[in-house]
């Protein structure tokens, strides 16, 4: 009897298990299928690349004339009758730039010539008397006093001739000074001469850029100044964006005590005179050779919380932020100096719209 009851209970238990399994299967069939998470954004990625970058130091400075000659009046009190050049004119050494009225100088020079001729006549007479005295002196016909008088008169007359010659040379020099000439070849950068003006000695009439040579005077901080050497290559960017190749001529031996900057003098080639003019304030770059650099597209660098960072795609297609340090720039590439492994997949397009942990879809 007990065995029969146990068999009945086992049959009921088995039916309950089958019924529960059927219910569970029905419930599973009624559930909707699981939905896969959707990517937050479609992005492109790039791997870091190594490039050789030229090391440069940037500076600002003023373009100036290498040497500017001041042309002044060497004679005073005369009226300017001609001014033959103007600003920007090209001149050669010795060319006449301006002319003073020379009427007074010509009259004084003629007077000096007459005085010289008179002195020569007196000297000729004195010489003849002295020679006669020398011939008669051994015979005792003339006294010693007369002999000394004739010889002294000869020497005095000769001195007056030399004085008259020197006076004439002074007036001839003044005659030359009535023509203002260029001391060197170059271009006129300033004109202060006006026709009809009466100027004094030393008055500046013109300024001349010697040889049309220009230089760029760059200001560098003391820490950069000692890296610059004569002969070093420089690239100067003009106001119109064009670049000029130049060369360092010299480095200032002193540093300004106020702003701690020193001057570097760079020779500008004559071919750049059409681009650079004296007085321009321009930028230039000093080159120090090249070195390898890890580069990524500039578009991939984002700023978060005041730091420059990159989004990197992991194996699970989710992004994480990496804080990095940036360096030099070349075109649309930016140097990463630290914080980035070479095998990283850096997000390029779409980096500015992501947050850490986002699921992304990578496309070529």
C-alpha positions in Angstrom: 0.0 0.0 0.0 2.8 2.5 0.9 4.6 1.7 -2.3 1.5 2.4 -4.3 1.0 5.8 -2.6 4.7 6.7 -3.2 4.3 6.0 -6.9 1.2 8.3 -7.0 3.1 11.1 -5.3 6.1 10.8 -7.7 3.7 10.9 -10.7 2.1 14.1 -9.3 5.5 15.7 -8.7 6.7 14.9 -12.3 3.5 16.4 -13.7 4.1 19.6 -11.7 7.7 19.9 -13.0 6.6 19.4 -16.6 3.8 22.0 -16.1 6.2 24.6 -14.6 8.7 24.0 -17.5 6.0 24.5 -20.0 4.9 27.8 -18.3 8.6 29.0 -18.2 9.0 28.2 -21.9 5.8 30.1 -22.7 6.9 33.1 -20.7 10.3 33.1 -22.5 8.6 33.0 -25.8 6.4 36.0 -25.0 9.5 38.2 -24.0 10.8 40.7 -26.7 14.3 40.0 -28.1 17.3 41.8 -26.4 18.3 45.1 -28.3 22.0 45.7 -28.9 23.3 49.1 -27.7 23.6 51.7 -30.5 26.8 53.7 -31.1 26.7 57.4 -29.9 28.5 58.6 -33.0 30.3 57.6 -36.1 34.0 58.6 -36.0 37.2 58.3 -37.9 40.5 57.3 -36.2 44.2 57.7 -36.9 47.3 56.3 -35.4 50.2 58.5 -34.3 53.0 59.0 -36.9 56.6 60.0 -36.5 57.9 63.0 -38.6 61.2 64.8 -38.6 60.4 68.4 -37.6 62.7 71.4 -38.0 63.4 73.1 -34.6 62.5 76.7 -34.7 62.5 79.8 -32.5 60.1 82.6 -33.4 60.9 86.3 -32.8 59.6 89.7 -33.8 61.7 92.7 -34.9 62.0 95.8 -37.0 63.4 96.1 -40.5 65.9 98.9 -40.8 68.6 100.2 -43.1 72.0 98.5 -42.6 73.6 101.9 -42.6 72.0 105.2 -43.3 74.3 108.0 -44.5 73.4 111.6 -43.6 74.3 114.0 -46.3 74.6 117.6 -45.0 75.7 121.0 -46.2 79.4 121.6 -45.9 79.1 125.3 -46.7 76.7 127.8 -45.1 75.0 131.0 -45.9 74.3 130.1 -49.5 71.0 129.6 -51.3 70.0 126.3 -52.9 69.3 126.7 -56.6 68.8 123.0 -57.6 67.6 119.8 -55.9 68.1 117.0 -58.4 66.8 114.0 -56.4 63.8 113.0 -54.4 62.9 110.2 -51.9 63.3 106.7 -53.3 65.6 107.8 -56.2 68.6 105.5 -56.8 71.9 107.4 -56.8 75.5 106.5 -57.4 78.6 107.5 -55.4 79.7 111.0 -56.4 76.4 111.9 -58.1 75.3 115.6 -57.6 72.2 115.7 -55.4 71.8 119.5 -55.0 73.6 122.7 -56.0 74.1 126.0 -54.1 74.4 129.5 -55.7 78.1 130.1 -56.2 78.3 133.8 -57.2 80.0 134.9 -54.0 82.3 131.9 -54.0 83.4 132.6 -57.6 84.1 136.3 -56.8 86.2 135.3 -53.7 88.1 132.7 -55.7 88.9 135.3 -58.4 90.1 137.7 -55.7 92.3 134.9 -54.3 93.8 134.2 -57.7 94.6 137.9 -58.2 96.3 138.0 -54.7 98.3 134.9 -55.7 99.5 136.5 -58.9 100.5 139.7 -57.0 102.4 137.6 -54.5 104.2 135.7 -57.3 105.3 139.0 -58.9 106.7 140.4 -55.6 108.4 137.1 -55.0 110.0 137.2 -58.4 111.4 140.7 -57.7 112.6 139.7 -54.3 114.3 136.6 -55.7 116.2 138.7 -58.3 117.4 141.1 -55.6 118.5 138.3 -53.5 120.4 136.6 -56.3 122.2 139.9 -57.1 123.1 140.4 -53.5 124.6 136.9 -53.3 126.7 137.7 -56.4 128.0 141.0 -55.0 128.5 139.8 -51.4 131.9 138.2 -51.9 133.4 141.4 -53.4 132.2 143.6 -50.5 130.3 146.0 -52.7 127.2 145.7 -50.6 127.0 145.7 -46.8 126.1 142.7 -44.7 122.9 144.6 -43.6 121.7 145.0 -47.2 122.6 141.4 -48.0 120.5 140.1 -45.1 117.6 142.5 -46.0 117.5 141.2 -49.6 117.7 137.5 -48.6 114.9 138.0 -45.9 112.7 139.8 -48.5 113.0 136.8 -50.8 112.0 134.4 -48.1 109.1 136.6 -47.0 107.8 137.0 -50.6 107.9 133.2 -51.1 105.9 132.7 -47.9 103.3 135.1 -49.1 103.0 133.1 -52.3 102.4 129.9 -50.4 99.8 131.7 -48.2 98.0 133.0 -51.3 98.1 129.5 -52.8 96.5 128.1 -49.6 93.9 130.8 -49.6 93.0 130.0 -53.3 92.8 126.3 -52.4 90.3 127.1 -49.6 88.1 129.0 -52.1 88.4 126.2 -54.7 87.3 123.8 -52.0 84.3 126.0 -51.2 83.5 126.0 -54.9 83.4 122.2 -54.8 81.2 122.3 -51.7 78.5 124.2 -53.6 77.7 120.9 -55.2 76.3 118.3 -52.7 77.4 114.8 -53.8 76.3 111.3 -52.7 78.9 109.7 -50.5 77.9 106.2 -51.6 75.5 104.4 -53.9 72.0 103.6 -52.7 68.5 105.0 -52.4 67.4 108.4 -50.9 65.3 107.7 -47.8 64.9 111.4 -46.7 65.0 114.8 -48.4 65.1 118.0 -46.4 66.5 120.2 -49.1 64.2 122.8 -50.8 65.0 125.1 -53.7 65.6 128.7 -52.4 66.4 127.7 -48.8 69.5 129.3 -47.2 71.0 126.7 -44.9 73.8 126.6 -42.4 76.9 124.4 -42.2 75.9 120.9 -41.1 72.2 121.1 -42.0 71.0 117.6 -43.0 69.8 117.8 -46.6 69.4 114.0 -47.4 69.6 110.6 -45.9 70.9 107.7 -48.0 70.4 103.9 -47.5 73.9 102.7 -48.3 74.0 100.0 -51.0 70.3 99.5 -50.6 71.2 97.0 -47.8 68.5 96.2 -45.2 68.7 94.3 -42.0 66.2 92.8 -39.6 66.7 93.6 -35.9 65.1 90.7 -34.0 64.5 90.8 -30.3 65.0 87.5 -28.4 64.9 86.7 -24.7 68.2 85.9 -23.1 67.4 82.1 -22.9 67.1 82.0 -26.7 69.8 84.5 -27.5 72.6 82.1 -26.8 71.3 79.6 -29.3 71.8 82.0 -32.2 75.1 81.9 -34.1 76.3 84.1 -37.0 75.6 82.4 -40.3 72.4 80.8 -39.1 69.5 80.6 -41.5 66.4 82.7 -40.8 62.9 82.8 -42.5 61.2 86.2 -42.4 57.5 86.5 -43.1 56.6 89.8 -44.8 53.3 91.7 -44.2 51.9 90.1 -47.4 52.6 86.6 -46.2 55.6 86.0 -48.4 58.7 84.4 -46.9 62.2 85.7 -47.3 65.4 83.6 -46.6 68.0 85.6 -44.7 71.1 85.0 -42.6 72.3 86.1 -39.1 75.2 88.6 -39.3 75.9 89.2 -35.7 74.4 88.9 -32.2 74.4 91.7 -29.6 77.0 91.2 -26.9 74.6 92.7 -24.3 71.1 92.1 -23.0 68.7 94.9 -22.1 68.4 95.2 -18.3 64.8 96.2 -18.4 63.1 93.6 -20.6 65.9 90.9 -20.6 66.1 90.8 -24.4 69.0 91.0 -26.8 69.3 92.1 -30.4 70.1 89.8 -33.4 71.1 91.5 -36.6 70.0 89.6 -39.7 71.2 90.5 -43.3 68.2 90.8 -45.7 69.0 90.0 -49.3 68.6 92.7 -51.9 66.0 90.7 -53.7 63.7 91.1 -50.7 63.6 95.0 -50.9 60.3 94.8 -52.8 58.7 93.0 -49.8 60.4 94.5 -46.8 60.8 98.2 -46.1 62.6 100.0 -43.4 60.3 100.5 -40.4 58.2 97.4 -40.9 57.6 95.2 -37.8 57.7 91.6 -38.9 58.1 88.0 -37.6 60.8 85.6 -38.3 61.9 82.0 -37.5 65.4 80.8 -36.6 66.1 77.2 -37.6 68.1 74.9 -35.3 68.1 71.6 -37.3 65.5 68.8 -37.1 64.3 66.1 -34.6 61.7 63.3 -34.7 58.3 64.1 -33.3 55.1 62.0 -32.7 52.3 63.7 -34.7 48.5 63.5 -34.7 45.9 65.5 -36.7 45.3 68.8 -35.0 41.5 68.2 -35.2 41.8 65.3 -32.8 43.0 67.4 -29.8 40.2 68.7 -27.6 40.3 70.9 -24.5 38.6 69.5 -21.4 38.8 71.2 -18.0 41.7 73.4 -19.2 43.8 70.4 -20.4 44.6 69.2 -23.9 43.3 65.7 -24.3 42.6 63.0 -26.9 39.8 60.4 -27.3 41.2 56.9 -27.8 39.0 54.0 -29.1 39.4 50.8 -27.0 38.8 47.2 -28.1 35.2 47.4 -26.9 34.6 50.3 -29.3 34.2 52.7 -26.4 36.3 55.9 -26.0 38.4 57.1 -23.2 40.2 60.4 -22.6 43.9 60.7 -22.5 45.6 63.8 -21.1 48.6 64.7 -23.3 51.2 67.4 -23.7 51.5 69.1 -27.1 54.5 70.7 -28.8 55.3 71.9 -32.3 52.9 72.4 -35.2 53.3 71.5 -38.8 50.5 72.2 -41.2 47.4 70.4 -39.8 49.5 68.1 -37.6 50.3 68.6 -33.9 53.2 67.1 -31.9 52.4 65.1 -28.9 55.3 65.1 -26.5 53.9 62.8 -23.8 50.9 60.6 -22.8 50.2 58.8 -26.0 51.1 55.2 -27.0 52.1 54.7 -30.6 49.5 51.9 -31.1 46.6 54.1 -30.0 43.5 54.7 -32.2 43.0 58.4 -31.9 39.5 59.8 -32.7 39.8 62.5 -35.4 36.4 63.4 -36.8 33.8 63.9 -34.2 36.2 64.2 -31.3 34.7 67.5 -30.1 31.2 65.9 -29.5 32.2 62.8 -27.4 32.2 62.1 -23.7 34.3 59.4 -22.0 32.7 56.0 -22.2 30.7 56.6 -25.4 30.2 53.7 -27.8 31.3 54.7 -31.3 31.3 53.3 -34.8 34.6 53.6 -36.6 34.5 54.2 -40.3 37.4 54.6 -42.8 
